[in-house]
Amino acid sequence: MEKKRRYRDLALIEEAARLYIQEGYTLAQVSAELGVPERTVQEWSRKFEWVKRRKRYLLQNEELEALIHKLALRLVKAALE
């Protein structure tokens, strides 16, 4: 019974999501890192749409990198003028 409750622990699920979405872990790696059955991690991934959230996270990072690059080019250009 204690294990079932543990797998409903929001902090544990959030940490698993962070590892998958932000750190780029595979579901198997998340499972091993947190000591949670892979099947449980797969269920969380489906239930909380981790694949969609990872794609959105990566897209935001790409957009931010592009903006930083654009600003850096402007700064270099302004410094050379």
Buried (B, 14 or more C-beta within 10 A) or exposed (E): EEEEEEBEEEEBBEBBBEBBBEEEBEBEBBBEBBEBEBEBBBEBBEEBEBEEBBEEBEEEEEEEEEEEEEEEEEEEEEEEE
